[in-house]
Amino acid sequence: MSETKEAQGAPKASMGKSPAHIRNPELRFEAMRALVWAAVVGLFVLAVYISQSLLVIFGAMVFATMIDGGSRLLDRYFRIARGWRVAMVIVAMVGFLAWLGYFAGSQISQQAAEFPAIIGEQVGRLLGLLREQGFAIDQDDVQNVAGNLVSGVGTVTRAIGGIFGGFATILLILIIGIYIAIDPNLYERGVAWMVPPKQRSIFHDTLEHMSFTMRRLLAGRLVGMFAEGIFTWALLAYGGQLIGIGPVPMAVLLGLLTGLLAFIPNIGALISGVLMVLVGFSGGTDMGLYTIFVYLLVQNFDGYVLIPMIAKKTVDLAPALVLGAQLIFGVMFGILGLALADPLLAMIKVGLERRAARLDSETTPTGPED
């Protein structure tokens, strides 16, 4: 017993230097720096590996921003708690979807059932015309191109949704977005806690400007979607009657598609225009020419009236830059990347602008030497 106590009280023998110890201070500094770079590269590889999930989280943040913008708008008229305002916005969204399903669903579903046949017939006619002019184009080639354009959706849905596919992706975006919208400060504090204390004020300032820009950008986008959808539907349904060619078929469906696709700048307008013109020519040459006129009129109104008014209050992005980002993200992530390329590009620009403004404020001008 005494030997055991003595052994416990005796000091432990030194194990000596670790085999990984580097005695040279300069070499040790370089090794630590290499370790930091290796960690940075590892984090970058990890971000690429989980990029699909990160994109879905960003989509949820975009949806949460929509809810937050609606809540702030209600705050101007109703002085009630934020939770009630968020609930009102969510109920309004659910009510709109219910209206769309119950009151307009029968007409839209009937048109949607006929829509692929009409598009396929018009594409076949167009390919026949091109083959008569000497172009060797087959309908299978067009279908393969269309399949490649949306192939990125499978990557996203496989990464996060498995067999549920796009429905799981949308459901995750909605659920995460609602949680973020209910209490965004909770998640902001959580991320800020991982930022070094000296950089937290910079983090909060940049995030505040990003949130403000995102709200304005999405508000303008929603206004543009609503205006394009309503104008397209009204002109297709009633405008043709005024000039004697009758209403364009599927005016409700085309107006809805035009409004939804307006969320995707540039490419969305092109897709909706092609669909509109194909349906128009199914009713004859005069109706086809009228749909071209409607498309040009709506897009010019959006480009010369709505967009300049919205751009004055939001971040101004170069059209070529937006289109390039859409092509890159569309190839990488499919439709989801195509839809979120514009908001993501706007957030990157705001972050760079805030950093440039901060560096300019830290620079002290030097006067002329005596």
C-alpha positions as CSV (number, residue, x, y, z in Angstrom):
1,M,0.0,0.0,0.0
2,S,2.8,2.4,0.9
3,E,4.5,1.6,-2.4
4,T,1.4,2.4,-4.3
5,K,0.9,5.8,-2.6
6,E,4.6,6.6,-3.1
7,A,4.2,5.7,-6.8
8,Q,1.1,8.0,-7.1
9,G,2.8,10.9,-5.4
10,A,6.0,10.6,-7.4
11,P,6.4,13.1,-10.3
12,K,5.9,11.7,-13.7
13,A,8.9,11.3,-15.9
14,S,9.3,13.7,-18.8
15,M,8.3,12.2,-22.2
16,G,10.7,14.6,-24.0
17,K,10.0,16.6,-27.2
18,S,7.3,15.5,-29.6
19,P,8.5,14.0,-32.9
20,A,6.4,16.6,-34.6
21,H,8.2,19.5,-32.8
22,I,10.1,21.8,-35.1
23,R,12.9,23.6,-33.4
24,N,13.6,26.2,-36.0
25,P,11.2,29.1,-35.4
26,E,11.1,30.2,-39.1
27,L,10.5,26.6,-40.2
28,R,7.8,26.2,-37.6
29,F,6.1,29.4,-38.8
30,E,6.1,28.2,-42.4
31,A,4.7,24.8,-41.3
32,M,1.9,26.5,-39.5
33,R,1.2,28.7,-42.5
34,A,1.1,25.7,-44.8
35,L,-1.3,24.0,-42.3
36,V,-3.6,27.1,-42.6
37,W,-3.5,27.0,-46.4
38,A,-4.3,23.2,-46.3
39,A,-7.3,23.9,-44.1
40,V,-8.5,26.6,-46.5
41,V,-8.2,24.3,-49.4
42,G,-10.0,21.6,-47.5
43,L,-12.9,23.9,-46.6
44,F,-13.1,25.0,-50.3
45,V,-13.3,21.4,-51.4
46,L,-15.9,20.7,-48.8
47,A,-17.9,23.7,-50.0
48,V,-17.8,22.4,-53.6
49,Y,-18.8,19.0,-52.4
50,I,-21.9,20.3,-50.6
51,S,-22.6,23.2,-53.0
52,Q,-26.0,21.8,-53.9
53,S,-27.2,21.9,-50.3
54,L,-25.7,25.3,-49.8
55,L,-27.6,26.6,-52.8
56,V,-30.8,25.2,-51.4
57,I,-30.1,27.0,-48.1
58,F,-29.5,30.2,-50.0
59,G,-32.8,29.6,-51.8
60,A,-34.4,29.4,-48.3
61,M,-32.8,32.7,-47.4
62,V,-34.3,34.3,-50.5
63,F,-37.7,33.0,-49.6
64,A,-37.2,34.2,-46.0
65,T,-36.4,37.6,-47.4
66,M,-39.6,37.7,-49.3
67,I,-41.5,36.9,-46.1
68,D,-39.5,39.5,-44.1
69,G,-40.2,42.1,-46.8
70,G,-43.9,41.5,-46.5
71,S,-43.7,41.7,-42.7
72,R,-41.9,45.0,-42.9
73,L,-44.5,46.3,-45.3
74,L,-47.3,45.3,-42.9
75,D,-45.5,47.0,-40.1
76,R,-46.3,50.4,-41.7
77,Y,-50.0,49.8,-41.3
78,F,-50.4,47.3,-38.4
79,R,-48.4,47.9,-35.2
80,I,-48.5,44.3,-34.1
81,A,-45.8,41.7,-33.1
82,R,-43.5,40.4,-35.8
83,G,-44.8,36.9,-35.4
84,W,-48.3,37.9,-36.3
85,R,-47.1,39.8,-39.3
86,V,-45.1,36.8,-40.6
87,A,-48.1,34.6,-40.0
88,M,-50.3,37.1,-42.1
89,V,-47.8,37.0,-45.0
90,I,-47.6,33.1,-44.9
91,V,-51.5,32.9,-44.8
92,A,-51.7,35.3,-47.7
93,M,-49.3,33.1,-49.8
94,V,-51.3,30.0,-48.9
95,G,-54.5,31.8,-49.8
96,F,-53.1,32.8,-53.2
97,L,-52.1,29.3,-54.0
98,A,-55.5,28.0,-52.8
99,W,-57.2,30.5,-55.1
100,L,-55.0,29.5,-58.0
101,G,-55.8,25.9,-57.4
102,Y,-59.6,26.1,-56.8
103,F,-60.8,29.0,-58.9
104,A,-58.3,28.9,-61.8
105,G,-57.1,25.4,-61.5
106,S,-59.7,23.8,-63.7
107,Q,-59.0,26.1,-66.6
108,I,-55.2,26.1,-66.1
109,S,-55.1,22.3,-65.8
110,Q,-57.1,21.8,-69.0
111,Q,-54.8,24.2,-70.8
112,A,-51.7,22.6,-69.3
113,A,-52.9,19.2,-70.6
114,E,-53.2,20.5,-74.2
115,F,-50.0,22.7,-74.0
116,P,-47.4,20.0,-74.7
117,A,-49.3,18.7,-77.8
118,I,-49.5,22.2,-79.2
119,I,-45.9,23.0,-78.5
120,G,-44.8,19.6,-80.0
121,E,-46.8,20.2,-83.1
122,Q,-45.4,23.7,-83.7
123,V,-41.9,22.5,-83.0
124,G,-42.4,19.8,-85.6
125,R,-43.6,22.3,-88.1
126,L,-40.6,24.6,-87.4
127,L,-38.1,21.7,-87.8
128,G,-39.8,20.7,-91.0
129,L,-39.4,24.2,-92.3
130,L,-35.7,24.2,-91.3
131,R,-35.1,20.9,-93.0
132,E,-36.6,22.3,-96.2
133,Q,-34.0,25.0,-96.0
134,G,-31.2,22.5,-95.7
135,F,-30.7,22.3,-92.0
136,A,-30.2,18.7,-90.7
137,I,-32.1,19.0,-87.4
138,D,-34.0,16.1,-85.8
139,Q,-36.6,16.4,-83.1
140,D,-34.6,14.0,-80.9
141,D,-31.7,16.5,-81.0
142,V,-34.0,19.2,-79.6
143,Q,-35.3,16.9,-76.9
144,N,-31.7,16.0,-75.9
145,V,-30.8,19.7,-75.7
146,A,-33.8,20.4,-73.5
147,G,-33.0,17.5,-71.3
148,N,-29.4,18.7,-70.8
149,L,-30.7,22.1,-69.8
150,V,-32.6,20.7,-66.8
151,S,-30.2,17.9,-66.0
152,G,-28.7,19.9,-63.1
153,V,-32.0,19.6,-61.2
154,G,-31.3,15.9,-60.8
155,T,-28.0,16.7,-59.1
156,V,-29.7,19.0,-56.6
157,T,-32.6,16.7,-55.8
158,R,-30.4,13.6,-55.5
159,A,-28.2,15.4,-53.0
160,I,-31.0,16.6,-50.7
161,G,-34.2,15.0,-51.8
162,G,-33.6,11.4,-53.0
163,I,-36.6,9.9,-54.5
164,F,-38.8,12.9,-53.6
165,G,-37.0,14.9,-56.3
166,G,-38.0,18.5,-56.9
167,F,-40.9,18.4,-54.4
168,A,-38.5,17.7,-51.6
169,T,-36.3,20.6,-52.7
170,I,-39.2,23.1,-52.8
171,L,-40.5,21.8,-49.4
172,L,-37.0,22.2,-47.8
173,I,-36.7,25.7,-49.1
174,L,-40.1,26.6,-47.8
175,I,-39.6,25.1,-44.3
176,I,-36.1,26.5,-43.8
177,G,-37.2,29.9,-45.1
178,I,-40.1,30.0,-42.7
179,Y,-37.9,29.2,-39.8
180,I,-35.4,31.9,-40.7
181,A,-38.2,34.4,-41.3
182,I,-39.7,33.8,-37.9
183,D,-36.6,34.9,-36.0
184,P,-33.7,36.0,-38.3
185,N,-31.8,37.6,-35.5
186,L,-31.3,34.2,-33.9
187,Y,-29.4,32.9,-36.9
188,E,-27.5,36.2,-37.4
189,R,-26.2,36.1,-33.8
190,G,-25.2,32.4,-34.3
191,V,-23.1,33.2,-37.4
192,A,-21.7,36.4,-35.8
193,W,-20.6,34.3,-32.8
194,M,-18.2,32.4,-35.1
195,V,-16.7,35.7,-36.5
196,P,-13.7,37.2,-34.6
197,P,-14.9,39.9,-32.2
198,K,-13.0,42.6,-34.0
199,Q,-14.7,41.8,-37.3
200,R,-18.3,41.5,-35.9
201,S,-19.2,45.1,-36.6
202,I,-18.1,44.7,-40.2
203,F,-20.1,41.5,-40.4
204,H,-23.3,43.1,-39.1
205,D,-22.8,46.2,-41.4
206,T,-22.3,44.0,-44.5
207,L,-25.3,41.7,-43.6
208,E,-27.5,44.7,-43.1
209,H,-26.7,46.2,-46.5
210,M,-27.2,42.7,-48.1
211,S,-30.6,42.2,-46.5
212,F,-31.7,45.7,-47.5
213,T,-30.6,45.1,-51.1
214,M,-32.2,41.7,-51.3
215,R,-35.5,43.0,-50.0
216,R,-35.6,45.7,-52.7
217,L,-34.4,43.4,-55.4
218,L,-37.1,40.8,-54.6
219,A,-39.8,43.4,-54.2
220,G,-39.0,44.8,-57.6
221,R,-38.9,41.3,-59.1
222,L,-42.3,40.4,-57.7
223,V,-43.8,43.7,-59.1
224,G,-42.3,42.9,-62.5
225,M,-43.7,39.3,-62.3
226,F,-47.1,40.5,-61.5
227,A,-47.1,43.2,-64.1
228,E,-45.8,41.0,-66.9
229,G,-48.3,38.2,-66.0
230,I,-51.3,40.5,-65.9
231,F,-50.4,42.4,-69.1
232,T,-49.7,39.2,-71.0
233,W,-52.9,37.6,-70.0
234,A,-55.0,40.7,-70.7
235,L,-53.5,41.3,-74.1
236,L,-53.7,37.7,-75.2
237,A,-57.3,37.2,-73.9
238,Y,-58.9,40.5,-74.9
239,G,-56.5,42.4,-77.1
240,G,-56.9,40.0,-80.1
241,Q,-60.6,40.6,-80.1
242,L,-60.2,44.3,-80.6
243,I,-58.4,43.7,-83.9
244,G,-60.6,40.9,-85.1
245,I,-58.4,37.8,-84.6
246,G,-60.0,36.5,-81.5
247,P,-58.5,35.5,-78.1
248,V,-55.2,33.6,-78.2
249,P,-55.5,30.1,-76.8
250,M,-54.3,29.3,-73.3
251,A,-54.1,33.0,-72.4
252,V,-54.4,32.3,-68.7
253,L,-51.6,29.6,-68.7
254,L,-49.3,31.8,-70.9
255,G,-49.8,34.8,-68.5
256,L,-49.0,32.6,-65.5
257,L,-45.9,31.2,-67.2
258,T,-44.8,34.6,-68.2
259,G,-45.2,36.0,-64.7
260,L,-43.3,33.0,-63.1
261,L,-40.5,33.0,-65.7
262,A,-40.0,36.8,-65.1
263,F,-38.3,35.8,-61.9
264,I,-35.4,34.7,-64.1
265,P,-34.0,37.7,-66.0
266,N,-33.1,37.5,-69.6
267,I,-33.6,33.7,-70.1
268,G,-37.0,33.6,-68.5
269,A,-38.4,36.2,-70.9
270,L,-36.9,34.4,-73.9
271,I,-38.5,31.0,-72.9
272,S,-41.9,32.6,-72.2
273,G,-41.7,34.4,-75.6
274,V,-40.9,31.3,-77.5
275,L,-43.8,29.4,-75.9
276,M,-46.2,32.3,-76.5
277,V,-45.3,32.6,-80.2
278,L,-45.5,28.8,-80.8
279,V,-49.0,28.8,-79.3
280,G,-50.0,31.9,-81.3
281,F,-49.0,30.4,-84.7
282,S,-51.1,27.3,-83.8
283,G,-54.1,29.7,-84.5
284,G,-52.8,31.0,-87.8
285,T,-50.3,33.5,-89.1
286,D,-52.2,36.6,-88.0
287,M,-52.4,35.3,-84.4
288,G,-48.8,34.3,-84.4
289,L,-47.7,37.8,-85.5
290,Y,-50.0,39.3,-82.8
291,T,-48.3,37.2,-80.1
292,I,-44.9,38.5,-81.3
293,F,-46.3,42.0,-81.0
294,V,-47.6,41.2,-77.5
295,Y,-44.2,39.8,-76.5
296,L,-42.3,42.8,-77.7
297,L,-44.7,45.2,-76.1
298,V,-44.6,43.5,-72.7
299,Q,-40.8,43.2,-72.8
300,N,-40.3,46.8,-73.8
301,F,-42.6,48.0,-71.1
302,D,-40.6,45.9,-68.6
303,G,-37.3,47.0,-70.0
304,Y,-37.9,50.7,-70.4
305,V,-40.4,51.4,-67.6
306,L,-40.4,48.8,-64.8
307,I,-36.7,47.9,-64.7
308,P,-35.4,51.5,-64.7
309,M,-37.8,52.4,-61.9
310,I,-36.7,49.3,-59.9
311,A,-33.0,49.7,-60.7
312,K,-32.9,53.1,-59.1
313,K,-33.7,51.5,-55.7
314,T,-31.9,48.2,-56.0
315,V,-28.4,47.0,-57.0
316,D,-27.6,47.8,-60.6
317,L,-26.2,44.7,-62.4
318,A,-24.8,44.6,-65.9
319,P,-27.1,42.5,-68.1
320,A,-24.1,40.6,-69.6
321,L,-22.8,39.8,-66.1
322,V,-26.2,38.5,-65.1
323,L,-26.5,36.4,-68.2
324,G,-23.0,34.9,-67.7
325,A,-23.7,34.0,-64.1
326,Q,-27.0,32.4,-65.2
327,L,-25.2,30.3,-67.7
328,I,-22.6,29.2,-65.2
329,F,-25.0,28.4,-62.4
330,G,-27.5,26.8,-64.8
331,V,-24.9,24.4,-66.1
332,M,-23.7,23.6,-62.6
333,F,-27.1,23.4,-60.8
334,G,-29.8,23.4,-63.3
335,I,-33.1,25.4,-62.9
336,L,-32.4,26.1,-59.3
337,G,-29.0,27.7,-60.0
338,L,-30.5,29.6,-63.0
339,A,-33.2,31.1,-60.7
340,L,-30.9,32.0,-57.9
341,A,-28.0,33.3,-60.0
342,D,-29.2,36.9,-60.0
343,P,-29.8,37.3,-56.2
344,L,-26.5,35.5,-55.5
345,L,-24.6,37.8,-57.8
346,A,-26.3,40.9,-56.2
347,M,-25.1,39.7,-52.8
348,I,-21.6,39.2,-54.0
349,K,-21.6,42.7,-55.5
350,V,-22.9,44.3,-52.3
351,G,-20.2,42.5,-50.2
352,L,-17.5,43.7,-52.5
353,E,-18.9,47.3,-52.5
354,R,-19.0,47.3,-48.7
355,R,-15.4,46.1,-48.5
356,A,-14.3,48.8,-51.0
357,A,-16.1,51.5,-49.1
358,R,-14.5,50.4,-45.8
359,L,-11.0,50.4,-47.3
360,D,-11.6,53.8,-48.8
361,S,-12.7,55.2,-45.4
362,E,-9.6,53.7,-43.7
363,T,-7.3,55.4,-46.2
364,T,-6.1,58.7,-44.9
365,P,-5.2,61.2,-47.7
366,T,-1.7,62.7,-47.4
367,G,-1.3,66.4,-48.0
368,P,1.5,67.9,-50.1
369,E,4.9,67.9,-48.4
370,D,6.3,71.2,-47.2
